Amino acid sequence: SLSPDSNNSICFPLKQQDGTQQCLTHELSRTQTRRVLLIIIFSDNTSPSDLQQLLISQTKRIIEEDLMLAADTSDEEQAELGSYANSDDMHRMLFENSPVGIFYFSKQFTITKVNSRFCSILGVQANDAEGFNLKSAMDRRILPAVHAALEGREGIFEGVYMSTLSGKQVSLLLKTAPIYNRNHEISGGIGIIQDFSEVINTRRALEESEMRLRTLINSTPDFICFKDGEGRWVEANHTIVDLFDLKGVDYHGMNYAQLIELMPSKREVLTFCHETDNMAWKRGRTIRIEEHIPLPKGGFRVFDVIKVPLFNKDGSRKGLVVLGRDITARKQAEMEIKEKETRFQLVAMHTNDVIYEWNGCDDAFIWHGNLKAIIGNMDGPPDIRSLMTLLHPDDKKRLLQAWQPANGEARFWKEEFRIVLSDGTVRHLMGRGILENSASTYVKAYGTVTDISKEKQLVVNLRDALDKAETNHNKIKSLLKMIPDLIFVFDRDGYFRDFHVVNENQLMHPSADFMNRKVEEVLTPKLATLTREKI
């Protein structure tokens, strides 16, 4: 602060045993051998607006004291004390170099003196301002504050003010106080002004920013809550207010115990929240948990909760940010999928088919069902290479062709193939399914595999039986050809069903006259009766 090249005003921390304060220094004057500083020490938690108020009041007090000293001290006393010159010099330096605007006015409302800061704030020249009657001001809202000073009270005005002399608009804080003569009579007043435009703009920006932040946090379906270092609720969005039935309740500054007294039905969830808050504090880092919050009408909602602890520089707790995303729908979907998978497994275990899934990204098979009934005690093949080792050599090429990509489109396949077990047993299988593929490679395949070994054996047995029957039939026909007599075949009901004759010309009637007719309709009664008896 005392450095020759330092700024006009400097603010820095002042550390003491009982805590940290702030020190503000403002240069009043500077010569080659002398500098005069105004020094203000204030507590660390003083807000900028409080600091400005403090600066205004301190400046006013010093000026008033100097004016009282100048008004109440005679020339002889000044000579004796030898300090008036110093006091007057100090008053002049403080007046001219004050960081706030200062003006004096008479009992007739006429401005008698202004400093340079007053001129810069209102955009006026000193010679124009001095002699201006305040009653002529277009913006007359400042007059009550001037009247108050002339009545022996402190006055104040705060707002947007338009200067009559310059037309400049400024967010102004004006404080006025009376000036007394040696007879303690009011001889005029002093006014101190501060340009609050930057502060107001900052305040407005903060308010707009806060409004946007509130709009943002209240429009999200996720819940957001801010707590202080003691776990007290500072702010919460609409989602968590509705969730905890806090609408219309002043929850600000309440901890979990006070909220439990307010809402006994939420004791369990609030206690859990408090425990996880402490977990975040203890670990000193962000944690992620799952919270189940009951609903008034039954049921519950599930939230994926992130808790972020904040700390001061000395390591003490500063605050806690709690973010919660509603994952109820996702959890319900996961439960439904799990239930469906369980039912799917039960179905797969009680069906003759084995269900498979294949992921082309990692070439992995997943088998569902009683695969051991097909391949014995062997493990299911985990990939394509392992499956190929089980295939019958004559079927490998055909099965690979069935799995070829088809122009990047999903396709259905169905193929019969054989596998050879470790003991040499051959099993006949029927495979079918859907292949989902990109332009050049498969992404996924799923379908079923059915053991058709018994069906294949049945077909073989049937074919053998047909071959044997055909052989017997040929033998019978050959035998019949060797018999010269006429042979007729009847069924149980006495109908002509077949006949054999070496030469069909030996028949007296064509076969159409007797085939599928009763013997009584064809043969003579005596012969028909004899035939019936034999049948």
C-alpha positions as a Python dict, from the first residue, in 0.01 Angstrom:
ca = {
    (1, 'S'): (0, 0, 0),
    (2, 'L'): (293, 235, 74),
    (3, 'S'): (481, 139, -241),
    (4, 'P'): (544, 443, -466),
    (5, 'D'): (390, 265, -764),
    (6, 'S'): (82, 125, -583),
    (7, 'N'): (-275, 186, -699),
    (8, 'N'): (-495, 461, -556),
    (9, 'S'): (-706, 207, -360),
    (10, 'I'): (-597, -134, -232),
    (11, 'C'): (-793, -400, -40),
    (12, 'F'): (-607, -689, 126),
    (13, 'P'): (-665, -946, 406),
    (14, 'L'): (-536, -868, 752),
    (15, 'K'): (-471, -1188, 947),
    (16, 'Q'): (-489, -1174, 1326),
    (17, 'Q'): (-501, -1431, 1605),
    (18, 'D'): (-878, -1402, 1640),
    (19, 'G'): (-948, -1431, 1268),
    (20, 'T'): (-904, -1254, 937),
    (21, 'Q'): (-1022, -900, 864),
    (22, 'Q'): (-998, -685, 552),
    (23, 'C'): (-804, -365, 519),
    (24, 'L'): (-892, -96, 262),
    (25, 'T'): (-648, 183, 194),
    (26, 'H'): (-731, 489, -19),
    (27, 'E'): (-472, 749, -111),
    (28, 'L'): (-578, 1106, -30),
    (29, 'S'): (-266, 1290, -144),
    (30, 'R'): (91, 1228, -258),
    (31, 'T'): (406, 1437, -274),
    (32, 'Q'): (769, 1338, -317),
    (33, 'T'): (814, 1314, 60),
    (34, 'R'): (463, 1257, 193),
    (35, 'R'): (157, 1043, 130),
    (36, 'V'): (-174, 1061, 313),
    (37, 'L'): (-389, 742, 328),
    (38, 'L'): (-742, 677, 448),
    (39, 'I'): (-744, 331, 610),
    (40, 'I'): (-1058, 134, 695),
    (41, 'I'): (-1046, -207, 869),
    (42, 'F'): (-1361, -418, 856),
    (43, 'S'): (-1465, -775, 927),
    (44, 'D'): (-1414, -1049, 671),
    (45, 'N'): (-1787, -1109, 619),
    (46, 'T'): (-1873, -745, 543),
    (47, 'S'): (-2064, -725, 213),
    (48, 'P'): (-1959, -478, -63),
    (49, 'S'): (-2271, -267, 0),
    (50, 'D'): (-2196, -257, 376),
    (51, 'L'): (-1840, -153, 296),
    (52, 'Q'): (-1962, 135, 81),
    (53, 'Q'): (-2199, 244, 358),
    (54, 'L'): (-1909, 228, 603),
    (55, 'L'): (-1687, 434, 372),
    (56, 'I'): (-1959, 699, 333),
    (57, 'S'): (-2028, 726, 706),
    (58, 'Q'): (-1659, 740, 799),
    (59, 'T'): (-1591, 1012, 544),
    (60, 'K'): (-1887, 1214, 671),
    (61, 'R'): (-1774, 1176, 1031),
    (62, 'I'): (-1419, 1292, 962),
    (63, 'I'): (-1538, 1591, 763),
    (64, 'E'): (-1787, 1686, 1034),
    (65, 'E'): (-1518, 1663, 1301),
    (66, 'D'): (-1282, 1880, 1099),
    (67, 'L'): (-1558, 2133, 1032),
    (68, 'M'): (-1647, 2141, 1404),
    (69, 'L'): (-1282, 2193, 1490),
    (70, 'A'): (-1246, 2474, 1237),
    (71, 'A'): (-1572, 2638, 1352),
    (72, 'D'): (-1507, 2613, 1727),
    (73, 'T'): (-1136, 2709, 1738),
    (74, 'S'): (-1028, 3072, 1759),
    (75, 'D'): (-722, 3214, 1587),
    (76, 'E'): (-542, 3232, 1923),
    (77, 'E'): (-628, 2870, 1999),
    (78, 'Q'): (-517, 2770, 1654),
    (79, 'A'): (-187, 2944, 1707),
    (80, 'E'): (-150, 2782, 2048),
    (81, 'L'): (-236, 2440, 1926),
    (82, 'G'): (-41, 2480, 1605),
    (83, 'S'): (-260, 2208, 1456),
    (84, 'Y'): (-532, 2391, 1268),
    (85, 'A'): (-325, 2409, 953),
    (86, 'N'): (-273, 2036, 968),
    (87, 'S'): (-642, 1976, 1037),
    (88, 'D'): (-749, 2206, 758),
    (89, 'D'): (-496, 2047, 526),
    (90, 'M'): (-627, 1704, 621),
    (91, 'H'): (-987, 1816, 560),
    (92, 'R'): (-896, 1958, 220),
    (93, 'M'): (-710, 1645, 114),
    (94, 'L'): (-989, 1419, 232),
    (95, 'F'): (-1250, 1636, 63),
    (96, 'E'): (-1073, 1652, -271),
    (97, 'N'): (-954, 1292, -285),
    (98, 'S'): (-1241, 1109, -121),
    (99, 'P'): (-1363, 799, -309),
    (100, 'V'): (-1719, 929, -263),
    (101, 'G'): (-1882, 1246, -394),
    (102, 'I'): (-1916, 1526, -134),
    (103, 'F'): (-2106, 1854, -152),
    (104, 'Y'): (-2205, 2127, 93),
    (105, 'F'): (-2528, 2318, 78),
    (106, 'S'): (-2664, 2617, 260),
    (107, 'K'): (-2990, 2663, 445),
    (108, 'Q'): (-3122, 2816, 124),
    (109, 'F'): (-3063, 2481, -60),
    (110, 'T'): (-2772, 2627, -259),
    (111, 'I'): (-2470, 2406, -329),
    (112, 'T'): (-2163, 2585, -196),
    (113, 'K'): (-1884, 2336, -257),
    (114, 'V'): (-1835, 2005, -445),
    (115, 'N'): (-1538, 1772, -482),
    (116, 'S'): (-1408, 1614, -801),
    (117, 'R'): (-1572, 1278, -733),
    (118, 'F'): (-1913, 1451, -711),
    (119, 'C'): (-1852, 1602, -1054),
    (120, 'S'): (-1745, 1272, -1214),
    (121, 'I'): (-2045, 1081, -1072),
    (122, 'L'): (-2304, 1331, -1202),
    (123, 'G'): (-2109, 1438, -1513),
    (124, 'V'): (-2103, 1810, -1424),
    (125, 'Q'): (-1844, 2084, -1392),
    (126, 'A'): (-1764, 2223, -1047),
    (127, 'N'): (-1834, 2585, -1144),
    (128, 'D'): (-2177, 2479, -1278),
    (129, 'A'): (-2267, 2277, -969),
    (130, 'E'): (-2152, 2533, -714),
    (131, 'G'): (-2426, 2792, -682),
    (132, 'F'): (-2698, 2556, -811),
    (133, 'N'): (-3013, 2561, -602),
    (134, 'L'): (-3135, 2213, -524),
    (135, 'K'): (-3496, 2329, -537),
    (136, 'S'): (-3444, 2377, -911),
    (137, 'A'): (-3362, 2009, -963),
    (138, 'M'): (-3591, 1838, -1210),
    (139, 'D'): (-3573, 1516, -1011),
    (140, 'R'): (-3717, 1641, -682),
    (141, 'R'): (-3699, 1306, -505),
    (142, 'I'): (-3373, 1411, -339),
    (143, 'L'): (-3535, 1708, -162),
    (144, 'P'): (-3670, 1511, 139),
    (145, 'A'): (-3313, 1403, 219),
    (146, 'V'): (-3194, 1768, 195),
    (147, 'H'): (-3483, 1884, 412),
    (148, 'A'): (-3393, 1622, 674),
    (149, 'A'): (-3037, 1754, 708),
    (150, 'L'): (-3157, 2113, 749),
    (151, 'E'): (-3400, 1990, 1016),
    (152, 'G'): (-3118, 1827, 1213),
    (153, 'R'): (-3168, 1470, 1093),
    (154, 'E'): (-2981, 1237, 863),
    (155, 'G'): (-3146, 1192, 525),
    (156, 'I'): (-3113, 924, 264),
    (157, 'F'): (-3213, 871, -97),
    (158, 'E'): (-3147, 563, -306),
    (159, 'G'): (-3253, 515, -666),
    (160, 'V'): (-3197, 613, -1026),
    (161, 'Y'): (-3137, 991, -1039),
    (162, 'M'): (-3118, 1221, -1345),
    (163, 'S'): (-2886, 1520, -1313),
    (164, 'T'): (-3053, 1847, -1409),
    (165, 'L'): (-2722, 2000, -1521),
    (166, 'S'): (-2591, 1710, -1733),
    (167, 'G'): (-2895, 1492, -1799),
    (168, 'K'): (-2691, 1190, -1686),
    (169, 'Q'): (-2878, 903, -1519),
    (170, 'V'): (-2703, 726, -1236),
    (171, 'S'): (-2800, 476, -965),
    (172, 'L'): (-2736, 696, -667),
    (173, 'L'): (-2705, 656, -292),
    (174, 'L'): (-2731, 996, -119),
    (175, 'K'): (-2679, 1053, 252),
    (176, 'T'): (-2719, 1395, 411),
    (177, 'A'): (-2639, 1531, 756),
    (178, 'P'): (-2660, 1874, 922),
    (179, 'I'): (-2358, 2101, 975),
    (180, 'Y'): (-2351, 2298, 1302),
    (181, 'N'): (-2170, 2624, 1382),
    (182, 'R'): (-1995, 2705, 1711),
    (183, 'N'): (-2333, 2791, 1862),
    (184, 'H'): (-2453, 2446, 1767),
    (185, 'E'): (-2699, 2593, 1524),
    (186, 'I'): (-2760, 2438, 1184),
    (187, 'S'): (-2573, 2642, 928),
    (188, 'G'): (-2617, 2409, 632),
    (189, 'G'): (-2572, 2049, 537),
    (190, 'I'): (-2332, 1798, 388),
    (191, 'G'): (-2422, 1542, 129),
    (192, 'I'): (-2229, 1233, 32),
    (193, 'I'): (-2316, 1047, -288),
    (194, 'Q'): (-2205, 708, -416),
    (195, 'D'): (-2257, 572, -767),
    (196, 'F'): (-2429, 236, -723),
    (197, 'S'): (-2478, 173, -1095),
    (198, 'E'): (-2221, -103, -1104),
    (199, 'V'): (-2352, -256, -783),
    (200, 'I'): (-2712, -241, -907),
    (201, 'N'): (-2615, -382, -1246),
    (202, 'T'): (-2427, -657, -1068),
    (203, 'R'): (-2725, -715, -841),
    (204, 'R'): (-2959, -728, -1138),
    (205, 'A'): (-2727, -963, -1319),
    (206, 'L'): (-2715, -1181, -1009),
    (207, 'E'): (-3094, -1171, -979),
    (208, 'E'): (-3136, -1261, -1345),
    (209, 'S'): (-2876, -1533, -1311),
    (210, 'E'): (-3050, -1662, -999),
    (211, 'M'): (-3385, -1653, -1180),
    (212, 'R'): (-3242, -1847, -1473),
    (213, 'L'): (-3084, -2094, -1234),
    (214, 'R'): (-3413, -2137, -1047),
    (215, 'T'): (-3599, -2182, -1375),
    (216, 'L'): (-3346, -2441, -1481),
    (217, 'I'): (-3344, -2643, -1159),
    (218, 'N'): (-3724, -2624, -1126),
    (219, 'S'): (-3786, -2738, -1483),
    (220, 'T'): (-3580, -3054, -1450),
    (221, 'P'): (-3752, -3378, -1341),
    (222, 'D'): (-3443, -3455, -1131),
    (223, 'F'): (-3436, -3332, -773),
    (224, 'I'): (-3171, -3080, -662),
    (225, 'C'): (-3098, -2976, -304),
    (226, 'F'): (-2831, -2752, -150),
    (227, 'K'): (-2732, -2790, 215),
    (228, 'D'): (-2491, -2593, 430),
    (229, 'G'): (-2197, -2731, 627),
    (230, 'E'): (-2427, -2827, 915),
    (231, 'G'): (-2663, -3026, 693),
    (232, 'R'): (-2936, -2761, 697),
    (233, 'W'): (-3147, -2722, 385),
    (234, 'V'): (-3058, -2402, 197),
    (235, 'E'): (-3248, -2444, -129),
    (236, 'A'): (-3443, -2717, -309),
    (237, 'N'): (-3620, -2736, -644),
    (238, 'H'): (-3989, -2812, -703),
    (239, 'T'): (-3927, -3184, -763),
    (240, 'I'): (-3787, -3255, -418),
    (241, 'V'): (-4036, -3017, -252),
    (242, 'D'): (-4323, -3215, -404),
    (243, 'L'): (-4151, -3545, -326),
    (244, 'F'): (-4117, -3465, 45),
    (245, 'D'): (-4454, -3284, 70),
    (246, 'L'): (-4282, -2954, 156),
    (247, 'K'): (-4502, -2729, -55),
    (248, 'G'): (-4593, -2424, 154),
    (249, 'V'): (-4346, -2524, 427),
    (250, 'D'): (-4055, -2295, 519),
    (251, 'Y'): (-3788, -2566, 519),
    (252, 'H'): (-3495, -2324, 486),
    (253, 'G'): (-3240, -2373, 765),
    (254, 'M'): (-3392, -2702, 885),
    (255, 'N'): (-3183, -3014, 944),
    (256, 'Y'): (-3301, -3373, 909),
    (257, 'A'): (-3415, -3399, 1274),
    (258, 'Q'): (-3636, -3090, 1243),
    (259, 'L'): (-3781, -3221, 916),
    (260, 'I'): (-3861, -3554, 1083),
    (261, 'E'): (-4057, -3368, 1351),
    (262, 'L'): (-4242, -3191, 1071),
    (263, 'M'): (-4300, -3508, 867),
    (264, 'P'): (-4286, -3824, 1083),
    (265, 'S'): (-4393, -4038, 786),
    (266, 'K'): (-4061, -3955, 615),
    (267, 'R'): (-3847, -4060, 912),
    (268, 'E'): (-3690, -4362, 742),
    (269, 'V'): (-3595, -4189, 418),
    (270, 'L'): (-3474, -3871, 594),
    (271, 'T'): (-3259, -4077, 829),
    (272, 'F'): (-3110, -4261, 532),
    (273, 'C'): (-3042, -3927, 360),
    (274, 'H'): (-2867, -3799, 673),
    (275, 'E'): (-2651, -4113, 696),
    (276, 'T'): (-2545, -4088, 331),
    (277, 'D'): (-2475, -3714, 378),
    (278, 'N'): (-2231, -3805, 653),
    (279, 'M'): (-2084, -4073, 429),
    (280, 'A'): (-2005, -3808, 166),
    (281, 'W'): (-1853, -3578, 430),
    (282, 'K'): (-1646, -3861, 575),
    (283, 'R'): (-1511, -3979, 242),
    (284, 'G'): (-1447, -3624, 129),
    (285, 'R'): (-1547, -3697, -230),
    (286, 'T'): (-1849, -3745, -452),
    (287, 'I'): (-2055, -4054, -375),
    (288, 'R'): (-2334, -4225, -572),
    (289, 'I'): (-2616, -4419, -408),
    (290, 'E'): (-2966, -4544, -477),
    (291, 'E'): (-3253, -4410, -268),
    (292, 'H'): (-3611, -4545, -247),
    (293, 'I'): (-3858, -4272, -151),
    (294, 'P'): (-4214, -4383, -56),
    (295, 'L'): (-4513, -4206, -210),
    (296, 'P'): (-4815, -4082, -10),
    (297, 'K'): (-5058, -4298, -209),
    (298, 'G'): (-4844, -4610, -190),
    (299, 'G'): (-4553, -4741, -388),
    (300, 'F'): (-4219, -4570, -415),
    (301, 'R'): (-3986, -4393, -655),
    (302, 'V'): (-3624, -4490, -708),
    (303, 'F'): (-3356, -4223, -748),
    (304, 'D'): (-2995, -4243, -857),
    (305, 'V'): (-2844, -3988, -615),
    (306, 'I'): (-2510, -3806, -641),
    (307, 'K'): (-2381, -3618, -335),
    (308, 'V'): (-2096, -3369, -373),
    (309, 'P'): (-1938, -3235, -49),
    (310, 'L'): (-1781, -2886, -54),
    (311, 'F'): (-1510, -2773, 188),
    (312, 'N'): (-1354, -2444, 298),
    (313, 'K'): (-983, -2378, 258),
    (314, 'D'): (-923, -2483, 618),
    (315, 'G'): (-1092, -2819, 554),
    (316, 'S'): (-1414, -2738, 738),
    (317, 'R'): (-1749, -2825, 584),
    (318, 'K'): (-1886, -2562, 348),
    (319, 'G'): (-2187, -2719, 181),
    (320, 'L'): (-2338, -3024, 15),
    (321, 'V'): (-2491, -3051, -332),
    (322, 'V'): (-2744, -3332, -377),
    (323, 'L'): (-2861, -3439, -725),
    (324, 'G'): (-3115, -3715, -779),
    (325, 'R'): (-3235, -3867, -1107),
    (326, 'D'): (-3560, -4061, -1117),
    (327, 'I'): (-3479, -4414, -1240),
    (328, 'T'): (-3808, -4573, -1134),
    (329, 'A'): (-3909, -4660, -1491),
    (330, 'R'): (-3567, -4804, -1564),
    (331, 'K'): (-3567, -5017, -1249),
    (332, 'Q'): (-3916, -5145, -1329),
    (333, 'A'): (-3804, -5229, -1683),
    (334, 'E'): (-3500, -5412, -1544),
    (335, 'M'): (-3722, -5612, -1310),
    (336, 'E'): (-3959, -5699, -1595),
    (337, 'I'): (-3669, -5807, -1814),
    (338, 'K'): (-3532, -6020, -1532),
    (339, 'E'): (-3873, -6182, -1478),
    (340, 'K'): (-3906, -6246, -1851),
    (341, 'E'): (-3558, -6398, -1860),
    (342, 'T'): (-3652, -6626, -1570),
    (343, 'R'): (-3970, -6738, -1749),
    (344, 'F'): (-3771, -6780, -2069),
    (345, 'Q'): (-3520, -7002, -1889),
    (346, 'L'): (-3803, -7216, -1747),
    (347, 'V'): (-3959, -7257, -2090),
    (348, 'A'): (-3624, -7334, -2247),
    (349, 'M'): (-3550, -7600, -1984),
    (350, 'H'): (-3880, -7780, -2052),
    (351, 'T'): (-3879, -7783, -2429),
    (352, 'N'): (-3708, -8018, -2670),
    (353, 'D'): (-3550, -7726, -2851),
    (354, 'V'): (-3229, -7557, -2740),
    (355, 'I'): (-3229, -7179, -2786),
    (356, 'Y'): (-2907, -7002, -2880),
    (357, 'E'): (-2782, -6644, -2902),
    (358, 'W'): (-2465, -6546, -3081),
    (359, 'N'): (-2290, -6210, -3060),
    (360, 'G'): (-2071, -6140, -3361),
    (361, 'C'): (-1876, -5868, -3182),
    (362, 'D'): (-1701, -6114, -2952),
    (363, 'D'): (-1799, -6439, -3130),
    (364, 'A'): (-1974, -6575, -2820),
    (365, 'F'): (-2262, -6824, -2793),
    (366, 'I'): (-2520, -6826, -2514),
    (367, 'W'): (-2721, -7150, -2487),
    (368, 'H'): (-3062, -7183, -2318),
    (369, 'G'): (-3227, -7515, -2250),
    (370, 'N'): (-3121, -7874, -2197),
    (371, 'L'): (-2819, -7879, -2428),
    (372, 'K'): (-2667, -8176, -2244),
    (373, 'A'): (-2957, -8391, -2368),
    (374, 'I'): (-2812, -8342, -2716),
    (375, 'I'): (-2434, -8337, -2667),
    (376, 'G'): (-2405, -8532, -2340),
    (377, 'N'): (-2187, -8404, -2058),
    (378, 'M'): (-1988, -8179, -2287),
    (379, 'D'): (-1997, -7801, -2238),
    (380, 'G'): (-2181, -7599, -2500),
    (381, 'P'): (-1950, -7464, -2773),
    (382, 'P'): (-1856, -7107, -2669),
    (383, 'D'): (-1779, -6981, -3022),
    (384, 'I'): (-1801, -7064, -3394),
    (385, 'R'): (-1463, -7241, -3401),
    (386, 'S'): (-1570, -7477, -3121),
    (387, 'L'): (-1900, -7548, -3301),
    (388, 'M'): (-1714, -7636, -3622),
    (389, 'T'): (-1513, -7903, -3441),
    (390, 'L'): (-1840, -8086, -3357),
    (391, 'L'): (-1984, -8079, -3709),
    (392, 'H'): (-1975, -8381, -3936),
    (393, 'P'): (-1706, -8323, -4202),
    (394, 'D'): (-1963, -8355, -4481),
    (395, 'D'): (-2185, -8080, -4330),
    (396, 'K'): (-1933, -7804, -4245),
    (397, 'K'): (-1923, -7639, -4586),
    (398, 'R'): (-2302, -7644, -4625),
    (399, 'L'): (-2363, -7492, -4280),
    (400, 'L'): (-2104, -7217, -4333),
    (401, 'Q'): (-2271, -7126, -4663),
    (402, 'A'): (-2604, -7092, -4480),
    (403, 'W'): (-2442, -6832, -4250),
    (404, 'Q'): (-2302, -6611, -4525),
    (405, 'P'): (-2392, -6233, -4514),
    (406, 'A'): (-2679, -6124, -4737),
    (407, 'N'): (-2629, -5761, -4853),
    (408, 'G'): (-2642, -5618, -4503),
    (409, 'E'): (-2998, -5738, -4440),
    (410, 'A'): (-3131, -5973, -4175),
    (411, 'R'): (-3208, -6320, -4313),
    (412, 'F'): (-3371, -6642, -4195),
    (413, 'W'): (-3184, -6970, -4218),
    (414, 'K'): (-3284, -7334, -4178),
    (415, 'E'): (-3049, -7627, -4223),
    (416, 'E'): (-3019, -7992, -4124),
    (417, 'F'): (-2676, -8102, -4007),
    (418, 'R'): (-2497, -8365, -3804),
    (419, 'I'): (-2260, -8349, -3509),
    (420, 'V'): (-2017, -8618, -3400),
    (421, 'L'): (-1983, -8670, -3025),
    (422, 'S'): (-1663, -8771, -2848),
    (423, 'D'): (-1776, -9138, -2837),
    (424, 'G'): (-1840, -9139, -3210),
    (425, 'T'): (-2218, -9109, -3181),
    (426, 'V'): (-2377, -8914, -3466),
    (427, 'R'): (-2667, -8683, -3385),
    (428, 'H'): (-2893, -8535, -3648),
    (429, 'L'): (-2994, -8174, -3571),
    (430, 'M'): (-3222, -7916, -3730),
    (431, 'G'): (-3103, -7557, -3692),
    (432, 'R'): (-3303, -7246, -3772),
    (433, 'G'): (-3294, -6878, -3677),
    (434, 'I'): (-3240, -6516, -3781),
    (435, 'L'): (-2908, -6359, -3874),
    (436, 'E'): (-2879, -5984, -3814),
    (437, 'N'): (-2583, -5843, -4001),
    (438, 'S'): (-2425, -5524, -4125),
    (439, 'A'): (-2287, -5481, -4475),
    (440, 'S'): (-2003, -5727, -4426),
    (441, 'T'): (-2031, -5906, -4096),
    (442, 'Y'): (-2297, -6045, -3865),
    (443, 'V'): (-2386, -5854, -3555),
    (444, 'K'): (-2615, -6105, -3387),
    (445, 'A'): (-2789, -6437, -3446),
    (446, 'Y'): (-3053, -6620, -3248),
    (447, 'G'): (-3273, -6923, -3303),
    (448, 'T'): (-3324, -7288, -3205),
    (449, 'V'): (-3155, -7625, -3247),
    (450, 'T'): (-3369, -7942, -3242),
    (451, 'D'): (-3249, -8300, -3204),
    (452, 'I'): (-3413, -8495, -3492),
    (453, 'S'): (-3207, -8813, -3450),
    (454, 'K'): (-3513, -9024, -3357),
    (455, 'E'): (-3713, -8888, -3649),
    (456, 'K'): (-3425, -8965, -3884),
    (457, 'Q'): (-3403, -9321, -3746),
    (458, 'L'): (-3780, -9359, -3788),
    (459, 'V'): (-3752, -9258, -4153),
    (460, 'V'): (-3471, -9508, -4204),
    (461, 'N'): (-3676, -9784, -4040),
    (462, 'L'): (-3981, -9697, -4251),
    (463, 'R'): (-3776, -9701, -4567),
    (464, 'D'): (-3636, -10041, -4476),
    (465, 'A'): (-3989, -10168, -4410),
    (466, 'L'): (-4111, -10037, -4745),
    (467, 'D'): (-3819, -10197, -4920),
    (468, 'K'): (-3896, -10527, -4744),
    (469, 'A'): (-4269, -10502, -4827),
    (470, 'E'): (-4188, -10431, -5188),
    (471, 'T'): (-3963, -10736, -5197),
    (472, 'N'): (-4235, -10955, -5047),
    (473, 'H'): (-4489, -10814, -5292),
    (474, 'N'): (-4265, -10899, -5582),
    (475, 'K'): (-4220, -11248, -5446),
    (476, 'I'): (-4598, -11294, -5419),
    (477, 'K'): (-4650, -11168, -5771),
    (478, 'S'): (-4387, -11408, -5898),
    (479, 'L'): (-4554, -11691, -5710),
    (480, 'L'): (-4895, -11600, -5846),
    (481, 'K'): (-4762, -11598, -6196),
    (482, 'M'): (-4661, -11959, -6150),
    (483, 'I'): (-5019, -12067, -6059),
    (484, 'P'): (-5225, -12146, -6374),
    (485, 'D'): (-5571, -12125, -6209),
    (486, 'L'): (-5799, -11826, -6177),
    (487, 'I'): (-5769, -11661, -5830),
    (488, 'F'): (-6014, -11415, -5676),
    (489, 'V'): (-5962, -11217, -5356),
    (490, 'F'): (-6264, -11129, -5135),
    (491, 'D'): (-6287, -10916, -4825),
    (492, 'R'): (-6481, -11004, -4507),
    (493, 'D'): (-6800, -10852, -4644),
    (494, 'G'): (-6798, -11067, -4958),
    (495, 'Y'): (-6682, -10806, -5206),
    (496, 'F'): (-6446, -10879, -5499),
    (497, 'R'): (-6125, -10690, -5421),
    (498, 'D'): (-5863, -10842, -5649),
    (499, 'F'): (-5808, -11125, -5894),
    (500, 'H'): (-5528, -11302, -6077),
    (501, 'V'): (-5534, -11488, -6403),
    (502, 'V'): (-5253, -11585, -6636),
    (503, 'N'): (-5448, -11473, -6937),
    (504, 'E'): (-5724, -11222, -6888),
    (505, 'N'): (-5894, -11350, -7207),
    (506, 'Q'): (-5996, -11654, -7005),
    (507, 'L'): (-6249, -11433, -6819),
    (508, 'M'): (-6609, -11451, -6944),
    (509, 'H'): (-6669, -11090, -6834),
    (510, 'P'): (-6443, -10789, -6806),
    (511, 'S'): (-6313, -10711, -6454),
    (512, 'A'): (-6534, -10402, -6428),
    (513, 'D'): (-6838, -10628, -6415),
    (514, 'F'): (-6735, -10791, -6086),
    (515, 'M'): (-6469, -10584, -5913),
    (516, 'N'): (-6595, -10424, -5586),
    (517, 'R'): (-6930, -10605, -5612),
    (518, 'K'): (-7083, -10865, -5378),
    (519, 'V'): (-7047, -11231, -5467),
    (520, 'E'): (-7428, -11269, -5470),
    (521, 'E'): (-7441, -11015, -5750),
    (522, 'V'): (-7187, -11197, -5963),
    (523, 'L'): (-7185, -11571, -5890),
    (524, 'T'): (-7468, -11823, -5906),
    (525, 'P'): (-7662, -11865, -5581),
    (526, 'K'): (-7510, -12202, -5500),
    (527, 'L'): (-7157, -12088, -5567),
    (528, 'A'): (-7221, -11757, -5390),
    (529, 'T'): (-7344, -11944, -5079),
    (530, 'L'): (-7041, -12171, -5082),
    (531, 'T'): (-6809, -11868, -5114),
    (532, 'R'): (-6986, -11693, -4821),
    (533, 'E'): (-6935, -11999, -4604),
    (534, 'K'): (-6566, -12009, -4686),
    (535, 'I'): (-6525, -11636, -4617),
}
